[in-house]
Amino acid sequence: DGTINKNDLRAAFDNVGKLMDESELDDMLSEVGGGCSFDAMISMFQSKMAGDSNDSDELIVQAFKAYEEEGKIEAEMFR
């Protein structure tokens, strides 16, 4: 449907070995106002990579890698 919901977000973090509790997932989704579109996800990660959060750069890179296939992230998977 073009959005990343709580289950999608949980799966992405599970893929990189980081277990997230419900409140952490809710907090992340509240940053973008609910279901997260591809554009909103990119904006959130840009903000976090710029130092606007307590997340390590490595964690953010691992989250991107959870969606990566052959060196690319296909926007279609979020539509």
N, CA, C and O atoms as a Maestro MAE file, in Angstrom:
{
 s_m_m2io_version
 :::
 2.0.0
}

f_m_ct {
 s_m_title
 :::
 protein
 m_atom[316] {
  # First column is atom index #
  i_m_mmod_type
  r_m_x_coord
  r_m_y_coord
  r_m_z_coord
  i_m_residue_number
  s_m_chain_name
  s_m_pdb_residue_name
  s_m_pdb_atom_name
  i_m_atomic_number
  :::
  1 25 0.811 -1.200 0.000 1 A "ASP " " N  " 7
  2 3 0.000 0.000 0.000 1 A "ASP " " CA " 6
  3 2 0.852 1.261 0.000 1 A "ASP " " C  " 6
  4 15 0.318 2.367 0.077 1 A "ASP " " O  " 8
  5 25 2.149 1.111 -0.084 2 A "GLY " " N  " 7
  6 3 3.023 2.267 -0.182 2 A "GLY " " CA " 6
  7 2 3.506 2.833 1.138 2 A "GLY " " C  " 6
  8 15 4.174 3.867 1.159 2 A "GLY " " O  " 8
  9 25 3.182 2.176 2.240 3 A "THR " " N  " 7
  10 3 3.645 2.662 3.536 3 A "THR " " CA " 6
  11 2 4.335 1.554 4.311 3 A "THR " " C  " 6
  12 15 4.108 0.366 4.080 3 A "THR " " O  " 8
  13 25 5.173 1.972 5.227 4 A "ILE " " N  " 7
  14 3 5.827 1.047 6.149 4 A "ILE " " CA " 6
  15 2 5.052 1.132 7.450 4 A "ILE " " C  " 6
  16 15 4.982 2.196 8.066 4 A "ILE " " O  " 8
  17 25 4.473 0.021 7.872 5 A "ASN " " N  " 7
  18 3 3.718 0.033 9.127 5 A "ASN " " CA " 6
  19 2 4.596 -0.534 10.250 5 A "ASN " " C  " 6
  20 15 5.772 -0.833 10.042 5 A "ASN " " O  " 8
  21 25 4.019 -0.674 11.414 6 A "LYS " " N  " 7
  22 3 4.787 -1.128 12.570 6 A "LYS " " CA " 6
  23 2 5.391 -2.516 12.345 6 A "LYS " " C  " 6
  24 15 6.531 -2.766 12.737 6 A "LYS " " O  " 8
  25 25 4.643 -3.404 11.724 7 A "ASN " " N  " 7
  26 3 5.174 -4.747 11.472 7 A "ASN " " CA " 6
  27 2 6.337 -4.719 10.488 7 A "ASN " " C  " 6
  28 15 7.308 -5.457 10.656 7 A "ASN " " O  " 8
  29 25 6.247 -3.870 9.457 8 A "ASP " " N  " 7
  30 3 7.344 -3.730 8.501 8 A "ASP " " CA " 6
  31 2 8.593 -3.191 9.189 8 A "ASP " " C  " 6
  32 15 9.703 -3.671 8.959 8 A "ASP " " O  " 8
  33 25 8.389 -2.188 10.034 9 A "LEU " " N  " 7
  34 3 9.496 -1.575 10.754 9 A "LEU " " CA " 6
  35 2 10.149 -2.575 11.697 9 A "LEU " " C  " 6
  36 15 11.375 -2.653 11.785 9 A "LEU " " O  " 8
  37 25 9.317 -3.341 12.403 10 A "ARG " " N  " 7
  38 3 9.832 -4.372 13.309 10 A "ARG " " CA " 6
  39 2 10.668 -5.387 12.530 10 A "ARG " " C  " 6
  40 15 11.752 -5.772 12.968 10 A "ARG " " O  " 8
  41 25 10.163 -5.816 11.378 11 A "ALA " " N  " 7
  42 3 10.883 -6.797 10.556 11 A "ALA " " CA " 6
  43 2 12.221 -6.252 10.086 11 A "ALA " " C  " 6
  44 15 13.213 -6.981 10.056 11 A "ALA " " O  " 8
  45 25 12.257 -4.980 9.720 12 A "ALA " " N  " 7
  46 3 13.514 -4.376 9.268 12 A "ALA " " CA " 6
  47 2 14.548 -4.388 10.389 12 A "ALA " " C  " 6
  48 15 15.711 -4.720 10.157 12 A "ALA " " O  " 8
  49 25 14.133 -4.030 11.593 13 A "PHE " " N  " 7
  50 3 15.069 -4.041 12.714 13 A "PHE " " CA " 6
  51 2 15.432 -5.461 13.118 13 A "PHE " " C  " 6
  52 15 16.575 -5.716 13.499 13 A "PHE " " O  " 8
  53 25 14.487 -6.387 13.044 14 A "ASP " " N  " 7
  54 3 14.801 -7.793 13.304 14 A "ASP " " CA " 6
  55 2 15.888 -8.292 12.352 14 A "ASP " " C  " 6
  56 15 16.782 -9.040 12.749 14 A "ASP " " O  " 8
  57 25 15.796 -7.865 11.080 15 A "ASN " " N  " 7
  58 3 16.773 -8.271 10.067 15 A "ASN " " CA " 6
  59 2 18.187 -7.839 10.402 15 A "ASN " " C  " 6
  60 15 19.150 -8.503 10.019 15 A "ASN " " O  " 8
  61 25 18.316 -6.734 11.114 16 A "VAL " " N  " 7
  62 3 19.658 -6.249 11.461 16 A "VAL " " CA " 6
  63 2 20.023 -6.603 12.909 16 A "VAL " " C  " 6
  64 15 21.026 -6.128 13.441 16 A "VAL " " O  " 8
  65 25 19.193 -7.441 13.534 17 A "GLY " " N  " 7
  66 3 19.519 -7.943 14.862 17 A "GLY " " CA " 6
  67 2 19.189 -7.004 16.004 17 A "GLY " " C  " 6
  68 15 19.709 -7.176 17.107 17 A "GLY " " O  " 8
  69 25 18.345 -6.021 15.772 18 A "LYS " " N  " 7
  70 3 17.944 -5.091 16.833 18 A "LYS " " CA " 6
  71 2 16.487 -5.327 17.160 18 A "LYS " " C  " 6
  72 15 15.610 -5.080 16.333 18 A "LYS " " O  " 8
  73 25 16.227 -5.806 18.366 19 A "LEU " " N  " 7
  74 3 14.854 -6.027 18.796 19 A "LEU " " CA " 6
  75 2 14.288 -4.723 19.341 19 A "LEU " " C  " 6
  76 15 14.873 -4.092 20.222 19 A "LEU " " O  " 8
  77 25 13.153 -4.338 18.808 20 A "MET " " N  " 7
  78 3 12.512 -3.083 19.206 20 A "MET " " CA " 6
  79 2 11.233 -3.404 19.966 20 A "MET " " C  " 6
  80 15 10.478 -4.291 19.569 20 A "MET " " O  " 8
  81 25 10.985 -2.679 21.071 21 A "ASP " " N  " 7
  82 3 9.728 -2.909 21.771 21 A "ASP " " CA " 6
  83 2 8.643 -2.014 21.173 21 A "ASP " " C  " 6
  84 15 8.928 -1.127 20.369 21 A "ASP " " O  " 8
  85 25 7.419 -2.256 21.570 22 A "GLU " " N  " 7
  86 3 6.267 -1.554 20.987 22 A "GLU " " CA " 6
  87 2 6.402 -0.041 21.102 22 A "GLU " " C  " 6
  88 15 6.095 0.683 20.155 22 A "GLU " " O  " 8
  89 25 6.856 0.436 22.247 23 A "SER " " N  " 7
  90 3 6.936 1.893 22.435 23 A "SER " " CA " 6
  91 2 7.990 2.513 21.520 23 A "SER " " C  " 6
  92 15 7.798 3.622 21.022 23 A "SER " " O  " 8
  93 25 9.097 1.812 21.295 24 A "GLU " " N  " 7
  94 3 10.122 2.331 20.381 24 A "GLU " " CA " 6
  95 2 9.579 2.429 18.958 24 A "GLU " " C  " 6
  96 15 9.808 3.419 18.262 24 A "GLU " " O  " 8
  97 25 8.861 1.396 18.537 25 A "LEU " " N  " 7
  98 3 8.274 1.411 17.199 25 A "LEU " " CA " 6
  99 2 7.225 2.506 17.078 25 A "LEU " " C  " 6
  100 15 7.173 3.216 16.074 25 A "LEU " " O  " 8
  101 25 6.384 2.640 18.111 26 A "ASP " " N  " 7
  102 3 5.364 3.692 18.108 26 A "ASP " " CA " 6
  103 2 6.010 5.076 18.038 26 A "ASP " " C  " 6
  104 15 5.532 5.954 17.319 26 A "ASP " " O  " 8
  105 25 7.097 5.264 18.789 27 A "ASP " " N  " 7
  106 3 7.795 6.549 18.781 27 A "ASP " " CA " 6
  107 2 8.338 6.868 17.388 27 A "ASP " " C  " 6
  108 15 8.232 7.999 16.913 27 A "ASP " " O  " 8
  109 25 8.921 5.856 16.742 28 A "MET " " N  " 7
  110 3 9.462 6.081 15.405 28 A "MET " " CA " 6
  111 2 8.359 6.456 14.428 28 A "MET " " C  " 6
  112 15 8.515 7.388 13.640 28 A "MET " " O  " 8
  113 25 7.251 5.736 14.475 29 A "LEU " " N  " 7
  114 3 6.153 6.034 13.550 29 A "LEU " " CA " 6
  115 2 5.509 7.376 13.864 29 A "LEU " " C  " 6
  116 15 5.015 8.052 12.962 29 A "LEU " " O  " 8
  117 25 5.509 7.768 15.133 30 A "SER " " N  " 7
  118 3 4.921 9.065 15.479 30 A "SER " " CA " 6
  119 2 5.755 10.211 14.920 30 A "SER " " C  " 6
  120 15 5.233 11.304 14.696 30 A "SER " " O  " 8
  121 25 7.053 9.971 14.692 31 A "GLU " " N  " 7
  122 3 7.907 11.003 14.105 31 A "GLU " " CA " 6
  123 2 7.444 11.384 12.704 31 A "GLU " " C  " 6
  124 15 7.639 12.517 12.264 31 A "GLU " " O  " 8
  125 25 6.825 10.428 12.004 32 A "VAL " " N  " 7
  126 3 6.347 10.705 10.646 32 A "VAL " " CA " 6
  127 2 4.826 10.736 10.574 32 A "VAL " " C  " 6
  128 15 4.260 10.866 9.488 32 A "VAL " " O  " 8
  129 25 4.164 10.618 11.712 33 A "GLY " " N  " 7
  130 3 2.712 10.763 11.755 33 A "GLY " " CA " 6
  131 2 1.924 9.540 11.339 33 A "GLY " " C  " 6
  132 15 0.858 9.684 10.741 33 A "GLY " " O  " 8
  133 25 2.402 8.348 11.630 34 A "GLY " " N  " 7
  134 3 1.667 7.125 11.294 34 A "GLY " " CA " 6
  135 2 2.424 6.288 10.295 34 A "GLY " " C  " 6
  136 15 3.650 6.199 10.356 34 A "GLY " " O  " 8
  137 25 1.695 5.661 9.357 35 A "GLY " " N  " 7
  138 3 2.348 4.852 8.336 35 A "GLY " " CA " 6
  139 2 3.395 5.670 7.601 35 A "GLY " " C  " 6
  140 15 3.142 6.817 7.233 35 A "GLY " " O  " 8
  141 25 4.524 5.112 7.392 36 A "CYS " " N  " 7
  142 3 5.671 5.834 6.856 36 A "CYS " " CA " 6
  143 2 5.818 5.569 5.360 36 A "CYS " " C  " 6
  144 15 6.020 4.426 4.952 36 A "CYS " " O  " 8
  145 25 5.718 6.603 4.552 37 A "SER " " N  " 7
  146 3 5.949 6.458 3.115 37 A "SER " " CA " 6
  147 2 7.447 6.378 2.860 37 A "SER " " C  " 6
  148 15 8.252 6.654 3.750 37 A "SER " " O  " 8
  149 25 7.811 6.002 1.653 38 A "PHE " " N  " 7
  150 3 9.227 5.940 1.291 38 A "PHE " " CA " 6
  151 2 9.882 7.308 1.482 38 A "PHE " " C  " 6
  152 15 10.973 7.399 2.045 38 A "PHE " " O  " 8
  153 25 9.223 8.370 1.018 39 A "ASP " " N  " 7
  154 3 9.789 9.713 1.150 39 A "ASP " " CA " 6
  155 2 9.942 10.118 2.609 39 A "ASP " " C  " 6
  156 15 10.948 10.718 2.988 39 A "ASP " " O  " 8
  157 25 8.944 9.793 3.429 40 A "ALA " " N  " 7
  158 3 9.017 10.128 4.853 40 A "ALA " " CA " 6
  159 2 10.146 9.350 5.531 40 A "ALA " " C  " 6
  160 15 10.833 9.886 6.400 40 A "ALA " " O  " 8
  161 25 10.338 8.086 5.136 41 A "MET " " N  " 7
  162 3 11.423 7.292 5.700 41 A "MET " " CA " 6
  163 2 12.770 7.921 5.360 41 A "MET " " C  " 6
  164 15 13.639 8.038 6.224 41 A "MET " " O  " 8
  165 25 12.942 8.325 4.103 42 A "ILE " " N  " 7
  166 3 14.200 8.956 3.689 42 A "ILE " " CA " 6
  167 2 14.433 10.232 4.487 42 A "ILE " " C  " 6
  168 15 15.548 10.472 4.952 42 A "ILE " " O  " 8
  169 25 13.399 11.055 4.654 43 A "SER " " N  " 7
  170 3 13.535 12.300 5.419 43 A "SER " " CA " 6
  171 2 13.914 12.020 6.864 43 A "SER " " C  " 6
  172 15 14.766 12.704 7.431 43 A "SER " " O  " 8
  173 25 13.270 10.999 7.470 44 A "MET " " N  " 7
  174 3 13.568 10.661 8.855 44 A "MET " " CA " 6
  175 2 15.017 10.195 8.993 44 A "MET " " C  " 6
  176 15 15.715 10.608 9.918 44 A "MET " " O  " 8
  177 25 15.471 9.335 8.075 45 A "PHE " " N  " 7
  178 3 16.843 8.850 8.148 45 A "PHE " " CA " 6
  179 2 17.843 9.965 7.862 45 A "PHE " " C  " 6
  180 15 18.920 9.985 8.459 45 A "PHE " " O  " 8
  181 25 17.514 10.898 6.961 46 A "GLN " " N  " 7
  182 3 18.399 12.032 6.718 46 A "GLN " " CA " 6
  183 2 18.572 12.846 7.985 46 A "GLN " " C  " 6
  184 15 19.681 13.255 8.331 46 A "GLN " " O  " 8
  185 25 17.472 13.075 8.667 47 A "SER " " N  " 7
  186 3 17.518 13.830 9.904 47 A "SER " " CA " 6
  187 2 18.361 13.115 10.950 47 A "SER " " C  " 6
  188 15 19.172 13.734 11.639 47 A "SER " " O  " 8
  189 25 18.163 11.810 11.060 48 A "LYS " " N  " 7
  190 3 18.913 11.036 12.044 48 A "LYS " " CA " 6
  191 2 20.397 10.984 11.692 48 A "LYS " " C  " 6
  192 15 21.245 11.063 12.581 48 A "LYS " " O  " 8
  193 25 20.720 10.853 10.412 49 A "MET " " N  " 7
  194 3 22.120 10.805 9.994 49 A "MET " " CA " 6
  195 2 22.801 12.165 10.207 49 A "MET " " C  " 6
  196 15 24.020 12.228 10.365 49 A "MET " " O  " 8
  197 25 22.024 13.238 10.212 50 A "ALA " " N  " 7
  198 3 22.577 14.574 10.425 50 A "ALA " " CA " 6
  199 2 22.833 14.849 11.907 50 A "ALA " " C  " 6
  200 15 23.325 15.918 12.268 50 A "ALA " " O  " 8
  201 25 22.498 13.887 12.755 51 A "GLY " " N  " 7
  202 3 22.778 14.032 14.175 51 A "GLY " " CA " 6
  203 2 21.600 14.470 15.011 51 A "GLY " " C  " 6
  204 15 21.772 14.855 16.168 51 A "GLY " " O  " 8
  205 25 20.404 14.421 14.449 52 A "ASP " " N  " 7
  206 3 19.222 14.852 15.184 52 A "ASP " " CA " 6
  207 2 18.612 13.748 16.044 52 A "ASP " " C  " 6
  208 15 17.452 13.849 16.443 52 A "ASP " " O  " 8
  209 25 19.378 12.695 16.336 53 A "SER " " N  " 7
  210 3 18.847 11.599 17.150 53 A "SER " " CA " 6
  211 2 19.973 10.928 17.915 53 A "SER " " C  " 6
  212 15 21.143 11.289 17.785 53 A "SER " " O  " 8
  213 25 19.591 9.950 18.710 54 A "ASN " " N  " 7
  214 3 20.576 9.187 19.470 54 A "ASN " " CA " 6
  215 2 20.951 7.880 18.785 54 A "ASN " " C  " 6
  216 15 21.766 7.121 19.308 54 A "ASN " " O  " 8
  217 25 20.362 7.605 17.609 55 A "ASP " " N  " 7
  218 3 20.660 6.370 16.896 55 A "ASP " " CA " 6
  219 2 22.054 6.444 16.293 55 A "ASP " " C  " 6
  220 15 22.449 7.473 15.745 55 A "ASP " " O  " 8
  221 25 22.793 5.348 16.397 56 A "SER " " N  " 7
  222 3 24.125 5.326 15.805 56 A "SER " " CA " 6
  223 2 24.023 5.277 14.290 56 A "SER " " C  " 6
  224 15 23.050 4.762 13.740 56 A "SER " " O  " 8
  225 25 25.034 5.814 13.621 57 A "ASP " " N  " 7
  226 3 25.069 5.764 12.160 57 A "ASP " " CA " 6
  227 2 25.016 4.329 11.679 57 A "ASP " " C  " 6
  228 15 24.363 4.036 10.677 57 A "ASP " " O  " 8
  229 25 25.693 3.430 12.379 58 A "GLU " " N  " 7
  230 3 25.722 2.024 11.968 58 A "GLU " " CA " 6
  231 2 24.327 1.416 12.004 58 A "GLU " " C  " 6
  232 15 23.968 0.659 11.102 58 A "GLU " " O  " 8
  233 25 23.541 1.725 13.015 59 A "LEU " " N  " 7
  234 3 22.176 1.205 13.101 59 A "LEU " " CA " 6
  235 2 21.337 1.702 11.926 59 A "LEU " " C  " 6
  236 15 20.561 0.942 11.345 59 A "LEU " " O  " 8
  237 25 21.493 2.957 11.586 60 A "ILE " " N  " 7
  238 3 20.729 3.532 10.478 60 A "ILE " " CA " 6
  239 2 21.144 2.874 9.163 60 A "ILE " " C  " 6
  240 15 20.291 2.546 8.339 60 A "ILE " " O  " 8
  241 25 22.436 2.681 8.963 61 A "VAL " " N  " 7
  242 3 22.920 2.012 7.749 61 A "VAL " " CA " 6
  243 2 22.372 0.587 7.682 61 A "VAL " " C  " 6
  244 15 21.959 0.138 6.612 61 A "VAL " " O  " 8
  245 25 22.363 -0.125 8.802 62 A "GLN " " N  " 7
  246 3 21.828 -1.484 8.830 62 A "GLN " " CA " 6
  247 2 20.344 -1.504 8.491 62 A "GLN " " C  " 6
  248 15 19.872 -2.424 7.824 62 A "GLN " " O  " 8
  249 25 19.605 -0.492 8.946 63 A "ALA " " N  " 7
  250 3 18.176 -0.432 8.623 63 A "ALA " " CA " 6
  251 2 17.972 -0.283 7.119 63 A "ALA " " C  " 6
  252 15 17.081 -0.913 6.550 63 A "ALA " " O  " 8
  253 25 18.790 0.546 6.472 64 A "PHE " " N  " 7
  254 3 18.701 0.666 5.017 64 A "PHE " " CA " 6
  255 2 19.041 -0.654 4.350 64 A "PHE " " C  " 6
  256 15 18.389 -1.048 3.383 64 A "PHE " " O  " 8
  257 25 20.064 -1.345 4.861 65 A "LYS " " N  " 7
  258 3 20.484 -2.613 4.257 65 A "LYS " " CA " 6
  259 2 19.398 -3.675 4.340 65 A "LYS " " C  " 6
  260 15 19.375 -4.602 3.532 65 A "LYS " " O  " 8
  261 25 18.503 -3.548 5.306 66 A "ALA " " N  " 7
  262 3 17.416 -4.525 5.432 66 A "ALA " " CA " 6
  263 2 16.501 -4.484 4.215 66 A "ALA " " C  " 6
  264 15 15.839 -5.474 3.903 66 A "ALA " " O  " 8
  265 25 16.459 -3.336 3.519 67 A "TYR " " N  " 7
  266 3 15.609 -3.190 2.330 67 A "TYR " " CA " 6
  267 2 16.400 -3.274 1.029 67 A "TYR " " C  " 6
  268 15 15.823 -3.205 -0.056 67 A "TYR " " O  " 8
  269 25 17.702 -3.422 1.135 68 A "GLU " " N  " 7
  270 3 18.576 -3.403 -0.034 68 A "GLU " " CA " 6
  271 2 18.581 -4.753 -0.751 68 A "GLU " " C  " 6
  272 15 18.616 -5.811 -0.123 68 A "GLU " " O  " 8
  273 25 18.546 -4.687 -2.070 69 A "GLU " " N  " 7
  274 3 18.696 -5.876 -2.905 69 A "GLU " " CA " 6
  275 2 19.679 -5.534 -4.009 69 A "GLU " " C  " 6
  276 15 19.433 -4.625 -4.802 69 A "GLU " " O  " 8
  277 25 20.775 -6.243 -4.067 70 A "GLU " " N  " 7
  278 3 21.808 -6.033 -5.081 70 A "GLU " " CA " 6
  279 2 22.273 -4.579 -5.120 70 A "GLU " " C  " 6
  280 15 22.455 -4.006 -6.194 70 A "GLU " " O  " 8
  281 25 22.461 -3.992 -3.949 71 A "GLY " " N  " 7
  282 3 22.985 -2.641 -3.857 71 A "GLY " " CA " 6
  283 2 21.985 -1.535 -4.085 71 A "GLY " " C  " 6
  284 15 22.370 -0.367 -4.145 71 A "GLY " " O  " 8
  285 25 20.702 -1.867 -4.214 72 A "LYS " " N  " 7
  286 3 19.682 -0.862 -4.484 72 A "LYS " " CA " 6
  287 2 18.480 -1.071 -3.567 72 A "LYS " " C  " 6
  288 15 18.211 -2.184 -3.116 72 A "LYS " " O  " 8
  289 25 17.776 0.004 -3.305 73 A "ILE " " N  " 7
  290 3 16.491 -0.063 -2.613 73 A "ILE " " CA " 6
  291 2 15.448 0.369 -3.623 73 A "ILE " " C  " 6
  292 15 15.456 1.505 -4.096 73 A "ILE " " O  " 8
  293 25 14.560 -0.536 -3.945 74 A "GLU " " N  " 7
  294 3 13.531 -0.267 -4.944 74 A "GLU " " CA " 6
  295 2 12.366 0.490 -4.308 74 A "GLU " " C  " 6
  296 15 11.743 0.000 -3.366 74 A "GLU " " O  " 8
  297 25 12.079 1.669 -4.817 75 A "ALA " " N  " 7
  298 3 10.970 2.462 -4.285 75 A "ALA " " CA " 6
  299 2 9.651 1.731 -4.468 75 A "ALA " " C  " 6
  300 15 8.718 1.941 -3.693 75 A "ALA " " O  " 8
  301 25 9.558 0.877 -5.479 76 A "GLU " " N  " 7
  302 3 8.317 0.143 -5.755 76 A "GLU " " CA " 6
  303 2 7.875 -0.729 -4.588 76 A "GLU " " C  " 6
  304 15 6.684 -0.992 -4.427 76 A "GLU " " O  " 8
  305 25 8.826 -1.179 -3.773 77 A "MET " " N  " 7
  306 3 8.443 -2.044 -2.656 77 A "MET " " CA " 6
  307 2 7.632 -1.289 -1.603 77 A "MET " " C  " 6
  308 15 7.020 -1.904 -0.730 77 A "MET " " O  " 8
  309 25 7.625 0.031 -1.684 78 A "PHE " " N  " 7
  310 3 6.880 0.839 -0.726 78 A "PHE " " CA " 6
  311 2 5.595 1.388 -1.329 78 A "PHE " " C  " 6
  312 15 4.888 2.157 -0.678 78 A "PHE " " O  " 8
  313 25 5.286 1.005 -2.557 79 A "ARG " " N  " 7
  314 3 4.080 1.514 -3.212 79 A "ARG " " CA " 6
  315 2 3.001 0.476 -3.180 79 A "ARG " " C  " 6
  316 15 1.902 0.712 -3.682 79 A "ARG " " O  " 8
  :::
 }
 m_bond[315] {
  # First column is bond index #
  i_m_from
  i_m_to
  i_m_order
  :::
  1 1 2 1
  2 2 3 1
  3 3 4 2
  4 3 5 1
  5 5 6 1
  6 6 7 1
  7 7 8 2
  8 7 9 1
  9 9 10 1
  10 10 11 1
  11 11 12 2
  12 11 13 1
  13 13 14 1
  14 14 15 1
  15 15 16 2
  16 15 17 1
  17 17 18 1
  18 18 19 1
  19 19 20 2
  20 19 21 1
  21 21 22 1
  22 22 23 1
  23 23 24 2
  24 23 25 1
  25 25 26 1
  26 26 27 1
  27 27 28 2
  28 27 29 1
  29 29 30 1
  30 30 31 1
  31 31 32 2
  32 31 33 1
  33 33 34 1
  34 34 35 1
  35 35 36 2
  36 35 37 1
  37 37 38 1
  38 38 39 1
  39 39 40 2
  40 39 41 1
  41 41 42 1
  42 42 43 1
  43 43 44 2
  44 43 45 1
  45 45 46 1
  46 46 47 1
  47 47 48 2
  48 47 49 1
  49 49 50 1
  50 50 51 1
  51 51 52 2
  52 51 53 1
  53 53 54 1
  54 54 55 1
  55 55 56 2
  56 55 57 1
  57 57 58 1
  58 58 59 1
  59 59 60 2
  60 59 61 1
  61 61 62 1
  62 62 63 1
  63 63 64 2
  64 63 65 1
  65 65 66 1
  66 66 67 1
  67 67 68 2
  68 67 69 1
  69 69 70 1
  70 70 71 1
  71 71 72 2
  72 71 73 1
  73 73 74 1
  74 74 75 1
  75 75 76 2
  76 75 77 1
  77 77 78 1
  78 78 79 1
  79 79 80 2
  80 79 81 1
  81 81 82 1
  82 82 83 1
  83 83 84 2
  84 83 85 1
  85 85 86 1
  86 86 87 1
  87 87 88 2
  88 87 89 1
  89 89 90 1
  90 90 91 1
  91 91 92 2
  92 91 93 1
  93 93 94 1
  94 94 95 1
  95 95 96 2
  96 95 97 1
  97 97 98 1
  98 98 99 1
  99 99 100 2
  100 99 101 1
  101 101 102 1
  102 102 103 1
  103 103 104 2
  104 103 105 1
  105 105 106 1
  106 106 107 1
  107 107 108 2
  108 107 109 1
  109 109 110 1
  110 110 111 1
  111 111 112 2
  112 111 113 1
  113 113 114 1
  114 114 115 1
  115 115 116 2
  116 115 117 1
  117 117 118 1
  118 118 119 1
  119 119 120 2
  120 119 121 1
  121 121 122 1
  122 122 123 1
  123 123 124 2
  124 123 125 1
  125 125 126 1
  126 126 127 1
  127 127 128 2
  128 127 129 1
  129 129 130 1
  130 130 131 1
  131 131 132 2
  132 131 133 1
  133 133 134 1
  134 134 135 1
  135 135 136 2
  136 135 137 1
  137 137 138 1
  138 138 139 1
  139 139 140 2
  140 139 141 1
  141 141 142 1
  142 142 143 1
  143 143 144 2
  144 143 145 1
  145 145 146 1
  146 146 147 1
  147 147 148 2
  148 147 149 1
  149 149 150 1
  150 150 151 1
  151 151 152 2
  152 151 153 1
  153 153 154 1
  154 154 155 1
  155 155 156 2
  156 155 157 1
  157 157 158 1
  158 158 159 1
  159 159 160 2
  160 159 161 1
  161 161 162 1
  162 162 163 1
  163 163 164 2
  164 163 165 1
  165 165 166 1
  166 166 167 1
  167 167 168 2
  168 167 169 1
  169 169 170 1
  170 170 171 1
  171 171 172 2
  172 171 173 1
  173 173 174 1
  174 174 175 1
  175 175 176 2
  176 175 177 1
  177 177 178 1
  178 178 179 1
  179 179 180 2
  180 179 181 1
  181 181 182 1
  182 182 183 1
  183 183 184 2
  184 183 185 1
  185 185 186 1
  186 186 187 1
  187 187 188 2
  188 187 189 1
  189 189 190 1
  190 190 191 1
  191 191 192 2
  192 191 193 1
  193 193 194 1
  194 194 195 1
  195 195 196 2
  196 195 197 1
  197 197 198 1
  198 198 199 1
  199 199 200 2
  200 199 201 1
  201 201 202 1
  202 202 203 1
  203 203 204 2
  204 203 205 1
  205 205 206 1
  206 206 207 1
  207 207 208 2
  208 207 209 1
  209 209 210 1
  210 210 211 1
  211 211 212 2
  212 211 213 1
  213 213 214 1
  214 214 215 1
  215 215 216 2
  216 215 217 1
  217 217 218 1
  218 218 219 1
  219 219 220 2
  220 219 221 1
  221 221 222 1
  222 222 223 1
  223 223 224 2
  224 223 225 1
  225 225 226 1
  226 226 227 1
  227 227 228 2
  228 227 229 1
  229 229 230 1
  230 230 231 1
  231 231 232 2
  232 231 233 1
  233 233 234 1
  234 234 235 1
  235 235 236 2
  236 235 237 1
  237 237 238 1
  238 238 239 1
  239 239 240 2
  240 239 241 1
  241 241 242 1
  242 242 243 1
  243 243 244 2
  244 243 245 1
  245 245 246 1
  246 246 247 1
  247 247 248 2
  248 247 249 1
  249 249 250 1
  250 250 251 1
  251 251 252 2
  252 251 253 1
  253 253 254 1
  254 254 255 1
  255 255 256 2
  256 255 257 1
  257 257 258 1
  258 258 259 1
  259 259 260 2
  260 259 261 1
  261 261 262 1
  262 262 263 1
  263 263 264 2
  264 263 265 1
  265 265 266 1
  266 266 267 1
  267 267 268 2
  268 267 269 1
  269 269 270 1
  270 270 271 1
  271 271 272 2
  272 271 273 1
  273 273 274 1
  274 274 275 1
  275 275 276 2
  276 275 277 1
  277 277 278 1
  278 278 279 1
  279 279 280 2
  280 279 281 1
  281 281 282 1
  282 282 283 1
  283 283 284 2
  284 283 285 1
  285 285 286 1
  286 286 287 1
  287 287 288 2
  288 287 289 1
  289 289 290 1
  290 290 291 1
  291 291 292 2
  292 291 293 1
  293 293 294 1
  294 294 295 1
  295 295 296 2
  296 295 297 1
  297 297 298 1
  298 298 299 1
  299 299 300 2
  300 299 301 1
  301 301 302 1
  302 302 303 1
  303 303 304 2
  304 303 305 1
  305 305 306 1
  306 306 307 1
  307 307 308 2
  308 307 309 1
  309 309 310 1
  310 310 311 1
  311 311 312 2
  312 311 313 1
  313 313 314 1
  314 314 315 1
  315 315 316 2
  :::
 }
}
